Every structure is written in C-alpha cells, then in structure tokens.
Amino acid sequence: MRKLLGAHIGIEQGNTELFSDFANGGEMWTGSGTRERRKAVRFSEAFRSPPSVQVSLSLWDMDQSANIRADILAENITESGFELVFRTWADTRVARVRMSWLAIGEVASEDDWQL
C-alpha cells in the first residue's frame, strides 16, 4: 500500500488517442505479430514524487475476425509524466485506440519549507 504524506494530494486525469491506423493503413491494422505503440503524457504540474497512475481503454476499435488481444499499461512514470503503452500480438487487427488515465500523488504546498 502506498501511503501519502500531508494533506496536499493531486489528482490529474486525461483521455488520449493513441493511434488511428485504420484511416492510414498503419501497422496495427495491417500488420501481424508483436506490435507496440507509446505516447508520452506530461502532467500540467509536477508531483512531489512519481504518482500512482492507472490506465484503461476508453475506445477500442478492433476487427472481429481474429482474437482480441491487448496489453495496456503506464511505464516510465516520473514526477512530470509517463508513457501510455498499448501492445498487441499475433493476428489481432486494431483500427483505433483511445486510453484514459488517472494519476494520484502528493503535490507541493505553499507551506513547504525550502532549506
């Protein structure tokens, strides 16, 4: 369990389109095998330490003729941002993906002492 100190907790959220490969014949739609897309997200204000980040799919447009395979996560989480990651494999065809995210962590306060 992560315990946060103090009363200054920051919560930031967003909804980010990761890709739309159907429109331009990109590899997520036309390819096969292991594929990955990443997108950097910057927080509007830095946290005091790397926050907890949760991600989810808010839109997935998949071809129904193959198994639907997806691995989604947040990686490289820092005080100022992180990377959204979407992975698929085998014969899965993905037209579009949009991901929602939520970051929760400690933020600086006007009352913090600078020594």
Phi, psi and omega in degrees: 000137177265126179252128182262136180272149174075179184256007184255090181253129178255140176231125177229144181220162179199171180221115191234127173285124181274317178193163174220080186279343179296320184295327185238014178067033182291171188295331178295330180270321186258343185273182175212170182084192182289128178221150183214144171230142178230149175215128179284138176238130177251134176286153179290337179211142182289144172276166179288330177214168180304126182281170169279131182235129176243138179236153176209161175278128174254344173207129170221126181243102187241150173287132183275358183277353179229168175298144178268118182232126179209140174233119181238142179195169171254131179232164177054048181284126177232180177297334186253353180171191181197179176244128169282136182230131173235128178232147171216174184202175179059225186262012178299134178244123184243121180277310183212151175218134171234137182238139172262152179215155180219125179244133180228127179188180179283142176237159180292155180236154175298336182274358179294138179271134175254110180258000000 
